[in-house]
Amino acid sequence: MWGSSEERGSPLWTKDDHRGVSVREILDKGSRFGFIAGSDNHHGAPALSAVPSRFTNLHYPGGLAAVYAPKLTREEIFKALKERRCYATTGESMIVEFYLNGAMMGTEIKAGSARHLEAKVIGTNRLRSVEIIKNGHIWAMHEAHGDAETLSWEDKGREREVDYYYLRVIQADGAMAWSSPIYVR
């Protein structure tokens, strides 16, 4: 409900430009982490929104964290979070899958110059765009027209010692999702 810290100046950035640090700035410094979202509503109810709220500093509905775990157990969910097999949404129950050379979001892999990226997205509304962010910049963008997309891309360009890629999904209603990054050495 506090907005998104993906990048400074984004439409969901609720801080002024001189406060805070963005996710991309932290990734560019070499940190490795997965993406999740939450509601910060103090009720313990996922996706419960405080909008409208008596708190004037809460501008957005509660976000959701999605986790790919083989079993619905506490241990497997926490293991999946630790392994960064997770993604964030602005509150919609979108389905997002993201792979690079067959490795799932959140992983760190070794790869040569041939990098095959795949995405599958199922929205809760019509999709506007599916984007690949590579090293802090939009590397590829697909304008979507339906509520589901299965896409693939080829990248032959190594830019850094460790490149990172993540998927950003934007629906026509403004709802968004972000996959955890894949890190390529």
Secondary structure as GFF3:
##gff-version 3
##sequence-region A 1 185
A	DSSP	alpha_helix	23	28	.	.	.	ID=ss1
A	DSSP	beta_strand	64	67	.	.	.	ID=ss2
A	DSSP	alpha_helix	74	82	.	.	.	ID=ss3
A	DSSP	beta_strand	86	89	.	.	.	ID=ss4
A	DSSP	beta_strand	95	100	.	.	.	ID=ss5
A	DSSP	beta_strand	103	104	.	.	.	ID=ss6
A	DSSP	beta_strand	108	109	.	.	.	ID=ss7
A	DSSP	beta_strand	115	122	.	.	.	ID=ss8
A	DSSP	beta_strand	127	134	.	.	.	ID=ss9
A	DSSP	beta_strand	137	143	.	.	.	ID=ss10
A	DSSP	beta_strand	148	155	.	.	.	ID=ss11
A	DSSP	beta_strand	163	171	.	.	.	ID=ss12
A	DSSP	beta_strand	176	179	.	.	.	ID=ss13
A	DSSP	beta_strand	182	184	.	.	.	ID=ss14
###
